[in-house]
Amino acid sequence: MRTAVKLNETAPQLSLIRAVEGDLRASAILANEIDDFQEDLNVSQPMNARQIKNAGMLLIEKFWMLNTADIHAIFNMARMGEFGTIYNRLDITILSEWFSKYTLDKGEQFAMQQMQISERSKD
């Protein structure tokens, strides 16, 4: 997957939301995105409220460095099929895969930007 990921440094990071407002607030941001996503795609095997809450908590633990714009971007990319076809179900494994791919791409893009800056400073 080669997706251009726009680095958005102005949106609050999940780690900051967790520190200031608590884990439940950070997890609620993810829960809302998951709920909206399931509704938009009309999956026949949606996650239930407990699964969504647990997924939110697991995702903020692992992907604390992402910000709210990143979270929104991940779900929009998934809506557009950028992570592959959705086979009428959603679970934590699928979500974790999307988040991992996005984070990897974002890291690669950041590294490329740093290399370009370094090259320009040599001139």
N, C-alpha and C positions, 0 to 999 in steps of 0.2 A: 504494500500500500504506500503510495507516494502522494500524500495529501499535503498541500500547503497549509500549515498551521500558523495562524496569525498570533504572535506573542502579545498577549494583553496583560500589561503589568498594572493596570489601574483597578481591575476588579479584585475584590478581596479574596485572599487565599482561604481554603478550607481550614488550614491550621489557625489562622487569625480568628475566623468565625468561631471555631472550637474554643479558643482561649478566651475570647470576649463574651460570647453568648452561650457556649456550652455545646457538647456533643449532640444533644437533641436538635438544636437549631441547625447545625451543619448537616445532620442526617435528614432533617426535614426538607432541606433544599434538594437533596438527591431524591427523596421520596416523591416530591412534587414532579420532578423531571421524569421519573420512572412512570408515575401515574399518567402524566400527559402523554408520554410515549406510547404506553399500552392502549390508551384511548384512541390516539391518532391512527395507530396501525390495526386496531381491532383484533388483537391476538386472541386466539381461541383458548390458549392456556396461560392466562395472565398470572402474575404473582399476586398472592393475597397480601393483606395489610401486614401481617407478621413477617412474611418473606421480604417485603419492601423495606420494612424497618431494619431487619437484620442486614440486608444488602447495603443499605445506607451506612450503617455502622461499620461494616467490614470495608466498604469502599473509602470512607474517610480515614480509616486507620492506615490503609495502604497507599492512598493517593492524596495525602494531606497537602502536598505541594501544589496541587491544581487550584485554580481559582474558579469563581462562579461562571465566568465567561467560558472557561475551558469545559466545564460541566455541560453548559448549554450547547457548546459546539459539538461535543461528543454525541449528544442525542440528536442534534440536527444532521450530523454526518451519518448516523445510523438510519435516520429517516430516509436519507437519500441513497442508502444502500452501500455506502463507502466501506463498511466493514463486512460486506457480503450479504447474502440473502437471509432474511429472517423467516424461519420455518414455523411460524404460527405459535411460537412460545418464547418466553423470556425467563431467565433465571440468573442467579449470581455469577455462574460460570461465564455466561455470554457477556454480561456487563463487565466483568473483570477483564475479559479478553479485549473488549472495546477500549477500556480505560488504559490497558497496557499498551495497545497499539498506538493510541493517541499520544501517550506519554513518551514512547520511544520516538515517534515522529517529531514531537515538540523538542525533544532533546537533540535530535539530529539537526533540526533547523537552527536551534540555538548555537550549536557547535559550528555550523556553516557560517552563521552571521559573525561569530567571534573570529573565525579564520579570515573572513573578508575584512574585518576591521583591522586585524593584525597585518594583513597584506597592505592595506592602505596606509597604515602608519609607518611602514618600511619605506614608502615612496618619499 
